[in-house]
Each structure stands twice: as structure tokens, then as C-alpha cells.
Amino acid sequence: MKPRNYFFICIAFFFVGIFFLTYSQGWIMLRFPSYKTESENTAQQLRTQKKPATLFFWHNKRWNKETVEILQTQDNAQTTQHLLNSWLTLLDEENVMAKKVMLQSALLSDNKELYLSFDRNPFNETDSTYDKLMWIEGLLRTIREHSIPIQTIRFLVHHQPMQDYHLDFSNSWPLAGFLS
């Protein structure tokens, strides 16, 4: 081979090396038409739709209800999280609760038990047992109305069982509630 050919081969490999370096560092991205990313596959599996949902809450010694639109997905846990965050926002807007509480996560187990983890305890020490029970019944009624296939619910705060002086949260609460 002639020295001139070695020079062109070195230059070609230099540019190929630069290309692979930039590709491996993520500076250049190649996307082929048949290739779908994991997030796109997940998004297709969990198609979201806006659907109306009825929210129930106890305020001023009577049951109130309001219809809002929520994002409904094929994942029941995620739909429940959207539903209950809308419900908690409604309670905050109506001044039913003294502090703003948000749902951190919702997890549905195989035996149809729903785990709800809040960012703080929704109850004050001064709240009566009746008010607490009506708050829980409003939550249960809202979930029942939305026909999410669960049987029991566990209440958690920061992924630990909720602590309260009046109510026992160490056991699951049935979705049927306690009102007839």
C-alpha cells in the first residue's frame, strides 16, 4: 500500500471514532422509524382519557357531591391516585380540612387491597371521631362510585401505618364502609 492510502484510512477512522464517541456520550442520537422507546411503549399501554368523576364529602352536617374531570388510565392504582388527589384538592378548596394533604402514592395488591400513602396525617388531634369517620366514608364512597375493583384499603403516612388516637389504622378498612 502507498503511504497516501494509509493517510486516508487514518482520516476515515478518525471521523468514525469521533462519531462513535459523540454517539456513546449522548451528543448525537439516532432514532430509527421501527424503534420505539420504553416510555412510548408505556404511554401506549396506559392511554389516558378525561372522564367525569363524582366526589363525595361530608361538610356542614350533610353529604355534598361534586363532579370533576379526572385522568383515567388502564392502571387502576394510577386512576385512584388521580381521583383521590382531586378529592383532596376539593376538600382543601371547601375548607373541610385544616391542612392541605396530598396522596403520595397508591398501590393495588393482587388480593384487591389498596394502599394509600399520604404526605401527612389528614386528621388533627382536635378532630372528633365522627368527623374522622365521615372523612373516611367520603373517601370510600368516592372510590365505590368510581367502580375501582378493590375490597379493602390501608391508610399510610409516608408509607408507614397511619397513627391516630381515636381510630385503628393497623387493619384494612372495607370498601363497603360503615354506613348503611
MILUM-259231 format. One record per residue: residue in one letter; x, y, z of N, C-alpha, C in turn. Coordinates in nm, 2 decimals. Atoms other than C-alpha are relative to their C-alpha. Example, Ala and Ser with C-alpha at 12.3 -4.5 7.8 and 13.67 -1.06 7.14 Angstrom:
<rs>
+---+--------+--------+--------+--------+---------+--------+--------+--------+--------+
! r !  neast ! nnorth !    nup ! caeast ! canorth !   caup !  ceast ! cnorth !    cup !
+---+--------+--------+--------+--------+---------+--------+--------+--------+--------+
! a !   0.09 !  -0.12 !   0.00 !   1.23 !   -0.45 !   0.78 !   0.09 !   0.12 !   0.00 !
! s !  -0.09 !  -0.11 !   0.00 !   1.37 !   -0.11 !   0.71 !  -0.08 !   0.11 !   0.08 !
+---+--------+--------+--------+--------+---------+--------+--------+--------+--------+
</rs>
This chain:
<rs>
+---+--------+--------+--------+--------+---------+--------+--------+--------+--------+
! r !  neast ! nnorth !    nup ! caeast ! canorth !   caup !  ceast ! cnorth !    cup !
+---+--------+--------+--------+--------+---------+--------+--------+--------+--------+
! m !   0.08 !  -0.12 !   0.00 !   0.00 !    0.00 !   0.00 !   0.09 !   0.12 !   0.00 !
! k !  -0.07 !  -0.13 !   0.00 !   0.10 !    0.35 !  -0.06 !  -0.02 !   0.08 !   0.12 !
! p !   0.01 !  -0.09 !  -0.12 !   0.16 !    0.60 !   0.22 !  -0.13 !   0.09 !  -0.01 !
! r !   0.12 !  -0.09 !   0.02 !  -0.12 !    0.81 !   0.07 !  -0.13 !  -0.07 !   0.04 !
! n !   0.12 !   0.08 !  -0.04 !  -0.38 !    0.53 !   0.12 !   0.00 !  -0.01 !   0.16 !
! y !   0.00 !   0.00 !  -0.15 !  -0.27 !    0.50 !   0.49 !  -0.05 !   0.13 !   0.06 !
! f !   0.04 !  -0.13 !  -0.05 !  -0.33 !    0.87 !   0.54 !  -0.16 !   0.01 !  -0.01 !
! f !   0.14 !   0.00 !   0.02 !  -0.69 !    0.84 !   0.40 !  -0.08 !  -0.09 !   0.10 !
! i !   0.06 !   0.10 !  -0.09 !  -0.76 !    0.53 !   0.61 !   0.00 !   0.06 !   0.14 !
! c !  -0.01 !  -0.06 !  -0.14 !  -0.64 !    0.71 !   0.93 !  -0.10 !   0.11 !   0.01 !
! i !   0.10 !  -0.11 !  -0.01 !  -0.86 !    1.02 !   0.85 !  -0.14 !  -0.06 !   0.01 !
! a !   0.13 !   0.06 !  -0.01 !  -1.16 !    0.79 !   0.79 !  -0.03 !  -0.06 !   0.14 !
! f !   0.02 !   0.06 !  -0.14 !  -1.11 !    0.60 !   1.12 !  -0.01 !   0.11 !   0.10 !
! f !   0.01 !  -0.11 !  -0.09 !  -1.06 !    0.93 !   1.30 !  -0.14 !   0.05 !   0.01 !
! f !   0.14 !  -0.06 !   0.00 !  -1.40 !    1.06 !   1.19 !  -0.10 !  -0.11 !   0.05 !
! v !   0.08 !   0.11 !  -0.05 !  -1.56 !    0.72 !   1.26 !   0.01 !  -0.01 !   0.16 !
! g !  -0.02 !   0.00 !  -0.14 !  -1.41 !    0.73 !   1.61 !  -0.07 !   0.12 !   0.07 !
! i !   0.07 !  -0.12 !  -0.05 !  -1.54 !    1.08 !   1.67 !  -0.15 !  -0.02 !   0.00 !
! f !   0.14 !   0.02 !   0.00 !  -1.88 !    0.98 !   1.56 !  -0.05 !  -0.10 !   0.11 !
! f !   0.04 !   0.09 !  -0.11 !  -1.89 !    0.68 !   1.80 !   0.02 !   0.06 !   0.14 !
! l !  -0.02 !  -0.07 !  -0.13 !  -1.76 !    0.89 !   2.08 !  -0.12 !   0.09 !   0.03 !
! t !   0.11 !  -0.09 !  -0.02 !  -2.03 !    1.15 !   2.04 !  -0.13 !  -0.08 !   0.01 !
! y !   0.12 !   0.08 !  -0.02 !  -2.30 !    0.88 !   2.00 !   0.00 !  -0.07 !   0.14 !
! s !  -0.01 !   0.06 !  -0.13 !  -2.18 !    0.70 !   2.32 !  -0.02 !   0.10 !   0.11 !
! q !   0.02 !  -0.11 !  -0.10 !  -2.18 !    1.03 !   2.51 !  -0.14 !   0.06 !   0.00 !
! g !   0.13 !  -0.06 !   0.01 !  -2.53 !    1.11 !   2.40 !  -0.01 !   0.13 !  -0.07 !
! w !   0.00 !  -0.13 !   0.07 !  -2.44 !    1.41 !   2.20 !  -0.07 !  -0.01 !  -0.14 !
! i !   0.07 !   0.03 !   0.12 !  -2.58 !    1.25 !   1.89 !  -0.10 !  -0.11 !   0.03 !
! m !   0.10 !   0.10 !  -0.03 !  -2.90 !    1.05 !   1.90 !  -0.05 !  -0.05 !  -0.14 !
! l !   0.06 !   0.06 !   0.12 !  -3.02 !    0.82 !   1.62 !  -0.13 !  -0.07 !   0.04 !
! r !   0.13 !   0.07 !  -0.02 !  -3.38 !    0.71 !   1.60 !  -0.05 !  -0.05 !  -0.13 !
! f !   0.04 !   0.07 !   0.12 !  -3.49 !    0.46 !   1.36 !  -0.16 !  -0.01 !   0.00 !
! p !   0.14 !   0.00 !   0.00 !  -3.86 !    0.45 !   1.25 !  -0.07 !  -0.12 !   0.07 !
! s !   0.06 !   0.12 !  -0.06 !  -3.93 !    0.10 !   1.37 !   0.03 !  -0.01 !   0.15 !
! y !  -0.04 !   0.01 !  -0.14 !  -3.77 !    0.16 !   1.71 !  -0.08 !   0.09 !   0.09 !
! k !   0.08 !  -0.08 !  -0.09 !  -3.99 !    0.28 !   2.00 !   0.06 !  -0.01 !   0.14 !
! t !  -0.06 !   0.00 !  -0.13 !  -3.86 !    0.39 !   2.33 !  -0.09 !  -0.06 !   0.11 !
! e !   0.08 !   0.07 !  -0.11 !  -3.98 !    0.23 !   2.66 !  -0.11 !   0.10 !   0.05 !
! s !   0.10 !  -0.09 !  -0.05 !  -4.16 !    0.55 !   2.76 !  -0.12 !   0.01 !  -0.10 !
! e !   0.10 !   0.00 !   0.10 !  -4.35 !    0.55 !   2.43 !  -0.09 !  -0.13 !   0.01 !
! n !   0.08 !   0.13 !  -0.02 !  -4.45 !    0.18 !   2.48 !  -0.09 !   0.01 !   0.12 !
! t !   0.08 !  -0.01 !  -0.13 !  -4.56 !    0.26 !   2.84 !  -0.12 !   0.10 !  -0.03 !
! a !   0.11 !  -0.10 !   0.02 !  -4.76 !    0.56 !   2.72 !  -0.11 !  -0.06 !  -0.09 !
! q !   0.11 !   0.06 !   0.08 !  -4.94 !    0.35 !   2.46 !  -0.08 !  -0.10 !   0.08 !
! q !   0.07 !   0.10 !  -0.09 !  -5.02 !    0.08 !   2.72 !  -0.09 !   0.07 !   0.10 !
! l !   0.08 !  -0.07 !  -0.10 !  -5.15 !    0.34 !   2.97 !  -0.07 !   0.12 !  -0.06 !
! r !   0.07 !  -0.12 !   0.06 !  -5.37 !    0.56 !   2.75 !  -0.08 !   0.07 !   0.10 !
! t !   0.08 !  -0.08 !  -0.09 !  -5.53 !    0.83 !   2.94 !  -0.11 !   0.07 !  -0.07 !
! q !   0.12 !  -0.06 !   0.05 !  -5.87 !    0.97 !   2.90 !  -0.06 !   0.09 !   0.11 !
! k !   0.07 !  -0.08 !  -0.10 !  -6.05 !    1.25 !   3.07 !  -0.14 !  -0.05 !   0.02 !
! k !   0.13 !   0.05 !  -0.03 !  -6.36 !    1.12 !   3.24 !  -0.06 !   0.07 !   0.12 !
! p !   0.06 !  -0.06 !  -0.12 !  -6.61 !    1.27 !   3.48 !   0.00 !  -0.09 !   0.12 !
! a !   0.01 !   0.08 !  -0.12 !  -6.60 !    1.15 !   3.84 !  -0.07 !   0.08 !   0.10 !
! t !   0.08 !  -0.06 !  -0.11 !  -6.83 !    1.22 !   4.13 !   0.08 !  -0.01 !   0.13 !
! l !  -0.07 !   0.00 !  -0.12 !  -6.66 !    1.32 !   4.45 !  -0.10 !   0.03 !   0.12 !
! f !   0.09 !  -0.02 !  -0.12 !  -6.84 !    1.29 !   4.79 !   0.08 !   0.05 !   0.12 !
! f !  -0.06 !  -0.04 !  -0.12 !  -6.76 !    1.47 !   5.11 !  -0.10 !   0.05 !   0.10 !
! w !   0.09 !  -0.04 !  -0.10 !  -6.92 !    1.55 !   5.44 !   0.04 !   0.14 !   0.05 !
! h !  -0.03 !  -0.14 !  -0.04 !  -6.94 !    1.92 !   5.52 !  -0.13 !   0.07 !   0.04 !
! n !   0.12 !  -0.07 !  -0.06 !  -7.19 !    2.13 !   5.73 !  -0.11 !  -0.10 !   0.02 !
! k !   0.09 !   0.10 !  -0.05 !  -7.36 !    1.82 !   5.86 !  -0.09 !  -0.06 !  -0.11 !
! r !   0.08 !   0.06 !   0.11 !  -7.47 !    1.69 !   5.52 !   0.10 !  -0.05 !  -0.11 !
! w !  -0.08 !   0.05 !   0.11 !  -7.33 !    1.50 !   5.22 !   0.00 !   0.09 !  -0.11 !
! n !  -0.01 !  -0.08 !   0.12 !  -7.21 !    1.70 !   4.93 !   0.07 !  -0.08 !  -0.11 !
! k !  -0.07 !   0.07 !   0.11 !  -7.11 !    1.59 !   4.59 !   0.03 !   0.10 !  -0.11 !
! e !  -0.04 !  -0.09 !   0.11 !  -6.93 !    1.75 !   4.30 !   0.06 !  -0.09 !  -0.11 !
! t !  -0.05 !   0.08 !   0.11 !  -6.85 !    1.62 !   3.96 !   0.12 !   0.08 !  -0.06 !
! v !  -0.12 !  -0.06 !   0.06 !  -6.50 !    1.69 !   3.82 !   0.05 !  -0.10 !  -0.11 !
! e !  -0.06 !   0.09 !   0.10 !  -6.30 !    1.55 !   3.53 !   0.14 !  -0.04 !   0.05 !
! i !  -0.13 !   0.06 !  -0.04 !  -6.00 !    1.32 !   3.61 !   0.06 !  -0.07 !  -0.12 !
! l !  -0.07 !   0.08 !   0.10 !  -5.74 !    1.14 !   3.41 !  -0.02 !  -0.15 !   0.04 !
! q !   0.02 !   0.14 !  -0.02 !  -5.84 !    0.78 !   3.38 !   0.09 !  -0.08 !  -0.09 !
! t !  -0.09 !   0.08 !   0.08 !  -5.58 !    0.52 !   3.27 !  -0.04 !  -0.15 !   0.02 !
! q !   0.03 !   0.15 !  -0.02 !  -5.58 !    0.14 !   3.24 !   0.05 !  -0.05 !   0.13 !
! d !  -0.06 !   0.03 !  -0.13 !  -5.38 !    0.13 !   3.56 !  -0.09 !   0.05 !   0.11 !
! n !   0.10 !  -0.04 !  -0.11 !  -5.64 !    0.13 !   3.85 !   0.07 !   0.08 !   0.11 !
! a !  -0.07 !  -0.07 !  -0.11 !  -5.38 !    0.24 !   4.11 !   0.03 !   0.15 !  -0.04 !
! q !  -0.02 !  -0.14 !   0.04 !  -5.29 !    0.55 !   3.90 !  -0.13 !   0.08 !  -0.02 !
! t !   0.13 !  -0.07 !   0.01 !  -5.65 !    0.63 !   3.83 !  -0.05 !   0.03 !   0.14 !
! t !   0.04 !  -0.02 !  -0.14 !  -5.72 !    0.60 !   4.20 !   0.08 !   0.12 !   0.06 !
! q !  -0.08 !  -0.11 !  -0.04 !  -5.43 !    0.84 !   4.27 !  -0.05 !   0.13 !  -0.06 !
! h !   0.05 !  -0.12 !   0.06 !  -5.57 !    1.10 !   4.03 !  -0.14 !   0.03 !   0.06 !
! l !   0.13 !  -0.02 !  -0.06 !  -5.92 !    1.05 !   4.17 !   0.01 !   0.06 !   0.14 !
! l !  -0.01 !  -0.05 !  -0.14 !  -5.81 !    1.10 !   4.54 !   0.07 !   0.13 !   0.01 !
! n !  -0.06 !  -0.13 !  -0.01 !  -5.58 !    1.39 !   4.47 !  -0.10 !   0.11 !  -0.04 !
! s !   0.11 !  -0.09 !   0.04 !  -5.88 !    1.56 !   4.30 !  -0.09 !   0.02 !   0.12 !
! w !   0.09 !   0.00 !  -0.12 !  -6.09 !    1.47 !   4.61 !   0.06 !   0.08 !   0.11 !
! l !  -0.07 !  -0.08 !  -0.11 !  -5.83 !    1.61 !   4.85 !   0.01 !   0.14 !  -0.04 !
! t !   0.00 !  -0.14 !   0.04 !  -5.80 !    1.93 !   4.65 !  -0.13 !   0.06 !   0.02 !
! l !   0.13 !  -0.05 !  -0.02 !  -6.17 !    1.97 !   4.66 !  -0.03 !   0.03 !   0.15 !
! l !   0.02 !  -0.02 !  -0.15 !  -6.17 !    1.92 !   5.04 !   0.08 !   0.13 !   0.04 !
! d !  -0.08 !  -0.12 !  -0.03 !  -5.90 !    2.19 !   5.06 !  -0.07 !   0.12 !  -0.04 !
! e !   0.07 !  -0.12 !   0.06 !  -6.09 !    2.43 !   4.84 !  -0.13 !   0.03 !   0.08 !
! e !   0.12 !  -0.02 !  -0.08 !  -6.41 !    2.38 !   5.05 !   0.03 !   0.02 !   0.15 !
! n !  -0.05 !  -0.02 !  -0.14 !  -6.21 !    2.43 !   5.38 !  -0.06 !  -0.11 !   0.09 !
! v !   0.05 !   0.11 !  -0.09 !  -6.32 !    2.09 !   5.51 !   0.11 !  -0.05 !   0.09 !
! m !  -0.11 !   0.04 !  -0.08 !  -5.97 !    2.01 !   5.63 !   0.08 !   0.13 !   0.04 !
! a !  -0.08 !  -0.11 !  -0.05 !  -5.74 !    2.24 !   5.83 !   0.13 !   0.01 !  -0.07 !
! k !  -0.13 !  -0.01 !   0.07 !  -5.43 !    2.15 !   5.64 !  -0.01 !  -0.08 !  -0.14 !
! k !   0.00 !   0.07 !   0.13 !  -5.36 !    2.05 !   5.28 !   0.07 !  -0.13 !   0.00 !
! v !  -0.05 !   0.14 !   0.00 !  -5.30 !    1.68 !   5.24 !   0.00 !  -0.05 !  -0.15 !
! m !  -0.01 !   0.06 !   0.13 !  -5.18 !    1.51 !   4.92 !   0.03 !  -0.15 !   0.01 !
! l !  -0.03 !   0.15 !   0.01 !  -5.17 !    1.14 !   4.82 !   0.14 !  -0.02 !  -0.06 !
! q !  -0.13 !   0.02 !   0.06 !  -4.81 !    1.04 !   4.77 !   0.00 !  -0.11 !  -0.10 !
! s !   0.00 !   0.12 !   0.09 !  -4.88 !    0.70 !   4.62 !  -0.12 !  -0.08 !   0.03 !
! a !   0.11 !   0.09 !  -0.01 !  -5.15 !    0.45 !   4.56 !   0.05 !  -0.13 !  -0.06 !
! l !  -0.05 !   0.13 !   0.05 !  -5.07 !    0.08 !   4.52 !  -0.11 !  -0.10 !   0.02 !
! l !   0.11 !   0.10 !   0.00 !  -5.31 !   -0.20 !   4.44 !   0.07 !  -0.14 !   0.00 !
! s !  -0.06 !   0.13 !  -0.01 !  -5.21 !   -0.55 !   4.55 !  -0.08 !  -0.11 !  -0.07 !
! d !   0.07 !   0.10 !   0.07 !  -5.31 !   -0.88 !   4.39 !  -0.13 !  -0.05 !   0.07 !
! n !   0.12 !   0.04 !  -0.07 !  -5.56 !   -0.96 !   4.66 !  -0.10 !   0.12 !   0.02 !
! k !   0.09 !  -0.11 !   0.01 !  -5.75 !   -0.64 !   4.58 !   0.00 !   0.09 !   0.12 !
! e !  -0.01 !  -0.10 !  -0.11 !  -5.62 !   -0.43 !   4.87 !   0.07 !   0.12 !  -0.05 !
! l !  -0.06 !  -0.13 !   0.04 !  -5.54 !   -0.07 !   4.81 !   0.07 !   0.06 !   0.11 !
! y !  -0.08 !  -0.07 !  -0.10 !  -5.26 !    0.10 !   4.99 !   0.01 !   0.15 !  -0.04 !
! l !   0.00 !  -0.14 !   0.02 !  -5.29 !    0.48 !   5.02 !   0.10 !   0.06 !   0.09 !
! s !  -0.10 !  -0.06 !  -0.08 !  -4.99 !    0.67 !   5.14 !  -0.01 !   0.15 !  -0.02 !
! f !   0.01 !  -0.15 !   0.00 !  -5.04 !    1.04 !   5.23 !   0.13 !   0.07 !   0.04 !
! d !  -0.12 !  -0.08 !  -0.04 !  -4.78 !    1.31 !   5.28 !   0.00 !   0.04 !   0.14 !
! r !   0.01 !  -0.04 !  -0.15 !  -4.91 !    1.39 !   5.63 !  -0.14 !  -0.06 !   0.05 !
! n !   0.12 !   0.05 !  -0.05 !  -5.18 !    1.27 !   5.86 !  -0.11 !   0.10 !  -0.02 !
! p !   0.11 !  -0.10 !   0.04 !  -5.51 !    1.43 !   5.74 !  -0.08 !   0.04 !   0.12 !
! f !   0.09 !  -0.03 !  -0.12 !  -5.66 !    1.44 !   6.10 !   0.08 !   0.09 !   0.10 !
! n !  -0.05 !  -0.07 !  -0.12 !  -5.59 !    1.69 !   6.38 !  -0.03 !  -0.07 !   0.12 !
! e !   0.03 !   0.07 !  -0.13 !  -5.58 !    1.58 !   6.74 !  -0.14 !   0.05 !   0.05 !
! t !   0.12 !  -0.06 !  -0.05 !  -5.88 !    1.81 !   6.80 !  -0.13 !  -0.05 !  -0.08 !
! d !   0.11 !   0.04 !   0.08 !  -6.10 !    1.65 !   6.53 !  -0.07 !  -0.11 !   0.07 !
! s !   0.07 !   0.10 !  -0.07 !  -6.38 !    1.44 !   6.66 !   0.00 !  -0.13 !  -0.08 !
! t !   0.00 !   0.13 !   0.06 !  -6.41 !    1.07 !   6.59 !  -0.11 !   0.00 !  -0.11 !
! y !   0.10 !  -0.01 !   0.10 !  -6.73 !    1.14 !   6.40 !   0.05 !   0.07 !  -0.13 !
! d !  -0.05 !  -0.07 !   0.12 !  -6.56 !    1.39 !   6.17 !   0.10 !  -0.09 !  -0.08 !
! k !  -0.10 !   0.09 !   0.07 !  -6.28 !    1.14 !   6.10 !  -0.07 !  -0.11 !  -0.07 !
! l !   0.07 !   0.11 !   0.07 !  -6.52 !    0.86 !   6.02 !  -0.08 !   0.05 !  -0.12 !
! m !   0.07 !  -0.06 !   0.11 !  -6.72 !    1.09 !   5.79 !   0.10 !   0.03 !  -0.11 !
! w !  -0.10 !  -0.03 !   0.10 !  -6.40 !    1.19 !   5.61 !   0.04 !  -0.13 !  -0.07 !
! i !  -0.03 !   0.13 !   0.06 !  -6.31 !    0.82 !   5.56 !  -0.11 !  -0.05 !  -0.08 !
! e !   0.11 !   0.05 !   0.08 !  -6.66 !    0.74 !   5.45 !  -0.02 !   0.08 !  -0.13 !
! g !   0.00 !  -0.07 !   0.12 !  -6.64 !    1.02 !   5.19 !   0.10 !  -0.05 !  -0.10 !
! l !  -0.10 !   0.06 !   0.08 !  -6.32 !    0.87 !   5.06 !  -0.04 !  -0.13 !  -0.06 !
! l !   0.05 !   0.13 !   0.04 !  -6.47 !    0.52 !   5.05 !  -0.11 !   0.01 !  -0.10 !
! r !   0.12 !  -0.02 !   0.09 !  -6.79 !    0.65 !   4.88 !   0.05 !   0.04 !  -0.14 !
! t !  -0.05 !  -0.05 !   0.12 !  -6.59 !    0.83 !   4.62 !   0.06 !  -0.11 !  -0.08 !
! i !  -0.06 !   0.11 !   0.07 !  -6.39 !    0.52 !   4.53 !  -0.10 !  -0.10 !  -0.04 !
! r !   0.11 !   0.09 !   0.04 !  -6.70 !    0.30 !   4.53 !  -0.07 !   0.05 !  -0.12 !
! e !   0.08 !  -0.06 !   0.11 !  -6.88 !    0.54 !   4.30 !   0.08 !  -0.02 !  -0.14 !
! h !  -0.08 !   0.01 !   0.12 !  -6.59 !    0.51 !   4.05 !   0.03 !  -0.14 !  -0.05 !
! s !  -0.01 !   0.14 !   0.04 !  -6.61 !    0.13 !   4.04 !   0.14 !  -0.05 !  -0.02 !
! i !  -0.13 !   0.06 !   0.00 !  -6.25 !    0.05 !   4.11 !   0.00 !  -0.13 !   0.07 !
! p !   0.01 !   0.13 !  -0.05 !  -6.21 !   -0.32 !   4.17 !   0.09 !  -0.03 !   0.12 !
! i !  -0.07 !   0.03 !  -0.12 !  -6.09 !   -0.33 !   4.53 !  -0.09 !  -0.04 !   0.11 !
! q !   0.09 !   0.05 !  -0.11 !  -6.22 !   -0.48 !   4.85 !   0.04 !   0.08 !   0.14 !
! t !  -0.04 !  -0.06 !  -0.12 !  -6.01 !   -0.32 !   5.13 !   0.10 !   0.11 !  -0.03 !
! i !  -0.09 !  -0.11 !   0.01 !  -5.80 !   -0.01 !   5.19 !   0.08 !   0.01 !   0.13 !
! r !  -0.09 !  -0.03 !  -0.11 !  -5.50 !    0.06 !   5.41 !   0.05 !   0.14 !  -0.01 !
! f !  -0.04 !  -0.14 !  -0.01 !  -5.42 !    0.41 !   5.52 !   0.14 !   0.01 !   0.05 !
! l !  -0.14 !  -0.02 !  -0.04 !  -5.05 !    0.51 !   5.54 !   0.04 !   0.14 !   0.00 !
! v !  -0.06 !  -0.13 !   0.01 !  -4.85 !    0.82 !   5.61 !   0.15 !  -0.02 !  -0.02 !
! h !  -0.14 !   0.02 !   0.03 !  -4.51 !    0.83 !   5.45 !   0.04 !  -0.15 !   0.00 !
! h !  -0.02 !   0.15 !   0.02 !  -4.55 !    0.45 !   5.37 !   0.01 !  -0.07 !   0.14 !
! q !   0.01 !   0.07 !  -0.13 !  -4.60 !    0.37 !   5.74 !  -0.15 !   0.01 !   0.05 !
! p !   0.14 !  -0.01 !  -0.04 !  -4.93 !    0.29 !   5.91 !  -0.04 !   0.13 !   0.07 !
! m !   0.05 !  -0.13 !  -0.06 !  -5.13 !    0.60 !   6.00 !  -0.03 !  -0.02 !   0.15 !
! q !   0.02 !   0.00 !  -0.14 !  -5.14 !    0.68 !   6.37 !  -0.11 !   0.09 !   0.04 !
! d !   0.11 !  -0.08 !  -0.05 !  -5.45 !    0.81 !   6.54 !  -0.04 !  -0.05 !   0.14 !
! y !   0.04 !   0.04 !  -0.13 !  -5.57 !    0.82 !   6.90 !  -0.14 !  -0.06 !   0.00 !
! h !   0.14 !   0.04 !   0.00 !  -5.94 !    0.75 !   6.81 !  -0.02 !  -0.12 !  -0.09 !
! l !   0.03 !   0.11 !   0.10 !  -5.92 !    0.51 !   6.51 !   0.12 !  -0.09 !  -0.02 !
! d !  -0.10 !   0.11 !   0.02 !  -5.73 !    0.19 !   6.44 !   0.03 !  -0.01 !  -0.15 !
! f !  -0.04 !   0.02 !   0.14 !  -5.54 !    0.20 !   6.11 !   0.10 !  -0.11 !  -0.02 !
! s !  -0.09 !   0.11 !   0.02 !  -5.34 !   -0.11 !   6.17 !  -0.06 !  -0.11 !  -0.08 !
! n !   0.08 !   0.10 !   0.08 !  -5.61 !   -0.32 !   5.99 !  -0.05 !   0.07 !  -0.12 !
! s !   0.06 !  -0.05 !   0.12 !  -5.76 !   -0.27 !   5.65 !  -0.14 !   0.04 !   0.02 !
! w !   0.14 !  -0.05 !   0.00 !  -6.08 !   -0.08 !   5.60 !  -0.08 !  -0.05 !  -0.12 !
! p !   0.07 !   0.06 !   0.12 !  -6.35 !   -0.25 !   5.39 !  -0.06 !   0.12 !  -0.08 !
! l !   0.05 !  -0.10 !   0.10 !  -6.46 !   -0.05 !   5.08 !  -0.15 !   0.02 !   0.02 !
! a !   0.14 !  -0.01 !  -0.02 !  -6.82 !   -0.11 !   5.17 !  -0.03 !   0.11 !   0.11 !
! g !   0.02 !  -0.11 !  -0.10 !  -6.78 !    0.15 !   5.46 !  -0.07 !  -0.06 !   0.12 !
! f !   0.07 !   0.04 !  -0.12 !  -6.97 !    0.15 !   5.78 !  -0.14 !   0.06 !   0.01 !
! l !   0.13 !  -0.06 !   0.00 !  -7.28 !    0.35 !   5.69 !  -0.09 !  -0.09 !  -0.08 !
! s !   0.09 !   0.09 !   0.07 !  -7.59 !    0.16 !   5.58 !  -0.06 !   0.07 !  -0.11 !
+---+--------+--------+--------+--------+---------+--------+--------+--------+--------+
</rs>
